[in-house]
Amino acid sequence: MKRIAIIIVGAYLFASIGAALLSALNGPGSDAMLGGALLGLALYAPLVVWGFGTRRGSSIKGGLRQRMAWLHTWAGLWVCWLAFAIFLTGTLSVFVHPISDWMRPEQAQEISQAPFTEPLDHALQLKHGLRYLAQHAPNSKMWELWPRAGADEFQVFWLNEKGYYADAHLSTATGAAMKEEASAVRDTLGGMHFVEFHHALHAGTTGLWIVGLASAAMLVALISGVITHKRIFQDFFTFRPAKGQRSWLDAHNLAGVLALPFLFMIVYSGLAISWSTYMPAVSWAQELRTGETAHVREYGPESKPSGRSGALASLDPLVHLAETTFHTPAYAVVVNHPGDAAMTVQVYSTTSPDTQEGNLLSKRGMMKFDGVSGALLETEMPHRAPPNGARATMATLDELHRLHFAGSVIRWIYFVAGMAGTAMMATGAILFMVKRRQKSLNEFGSATARVYRAIDALNVASIAGLSLACIGFLWSNRLLPLDLQERHEWEVGAFFLLWLASLLHATMRPVARAWREQLWAGAALCLLLPALNAATTGQHLLGYLAHGDTERAAVELTAAGLGLVLAFAALRTGQRKAATVGITGEAA
């Protein structure tokens, strides 16, 4: 155990120090900093694999492939439950906007804007937004307005006293918060729940670190898995059903090879976009060399308030100039240090429709103005790639992970690849127990039976239980009272309560029955989702299709499709042969 800890910690220290030295030796600037971070993150997993592959005097018998098999098994097992959750919610996040739209049935379908021809009239929304922010966030360091021409509502943001984002949806007609309007849109996180769980488990920096550790372990498991399976690409074309352990191994190999390039890309890019958290030594090295923080190197000196009051210039001509220059509608208007003589205004463009899809390095345009005089201070034109290699690489990784550039076809490709990745993790976790059911290795001494039982329960809860919790989150959106205070938190709470209940259920029921019952429950909730929607809102699948609302229709159709998959899995586990040699190794 001590040797394992030395390898894991030593690899991180070596990668961090190497990245920091590279960053410092390459000179000041964000390019050197990002290059060092990318190298450090790329080095960590191979260093761990190398450490286990070459270490001597260990209890692991055999040659390199045997060592890699041991590493693949245990690096994968202890993070597979969390990695499955991160991957499943990340896969659902591909369709964050359709899910959010479905969870706000009161909100009219967003209609694509006509091609941009001239600046739009945002005057009323800007007026109402500034008045609301002045009343509700007069001391905030930042105001942000998202004008939407022709829409019945728009959104404003501000930084609260804790430095966190707060927001409100305002009526275009009255300027009142939509919660105060008779036709209020229900309070929900929508698809952002899956995004936030995928990113940091709803746990802030601590959650981000946990996700990072799981991601690093997954890279180790991927590399060691490729080394272990010398016939991995040949096995891709092999699947032998109803063969017990062999079938689970074939399914694991097939899903893994199908998604292998995607898995490496998505896990590494996920680490890269949070490099400043995972590789702080790179920032420290630059700060020691130059005396400037990473933020200053990347974005320039931060503006500071003067302490003197100032009146905000009219935003209309500033937005008009930005839209005329960029030939796209304004996406966001940001006021830094409102009410101060040193305040600035930044107007960001939308991404041009003709370059949005398929352009990895597309970038919003930005115009920066003096907030008091309205004088133009800076212009950044849209769609220009970063000027150097490391920044271009980081921007590409960011786009590949966040999918800002992607159209519907690429999103569906990501969805299928993501589901293949989750299937790989699920089959790997199940395969571990199938093998141990046939031949226990007694890894935990006298506690082996109890540990195996705990692993069984965790498998059920992390695979079937999480699926149940995800669809249960959508059900809570329709069943919770609309006027419930902090309603979005109750929805998230329902997700976690269902997940916890699935774990308790898995510990109290025989394993085979726990699998069947939770799979059937998840299948029922998925298949009945359209009926629930029709009963609670009066909206239904045929109505969505008739009105061309394909995104909301796709949510219900996809849920039904996943329900059929869960029902098939439940039927398979209900067959005596499958129950005997399949998921659980025990008779039903």
ABEGO torsion letter per residue (X at the ends): XAAAAAAAAAAAAAAAAAAAAAAAAAEBEAAAAAAAAAAAAAAAAAAAAAAAAABBGBABBEBAAAAAAAAAAAAAAAAAAAAAAAAAAAAAAAAAAAAAAAABAABBBBBBBBBBABBBBAAAAAAAAAAAAAAABAABABBBBBBBBGBABBBBBBBBAAGBBBBBBBBAAAGBBAAABABBBBBBAEAAAAAAAAAAGGAEAAAAAAAAAAAAAAAAAAAAAAAABAAAAAAAABBBBGAEAAAAAAAAAAAAAAAAAAAAAAAAAAAAAAAAAABAAAAAAAAAAAGBBAAAAAAEBBBBBAGBBBBBBBAAAAAAAAAAAAGBBBABBBBBGBGBAABBBBBBBBBBAAAABGBAABBBBBBBBBAAAGBBABBBBBGBBBABAAAAAAAAAAAAAAGAABBAAAAAAAAAAAAAAAAAAAAAAAAAAAAAAABBAGAAEAAAAAAAAAAAAAAAAAAAAAAAAAAAAAAAAAABBAABBGAAAAAAAAAAAAAAAAAAAAAABBAAAAAAAAAAAAAAAAAAAAAAAAAAAGBBAAAAAAAGBAAAAAAAAAAAAAAAAAAAAAAAAABAAAAAABAAGBBX
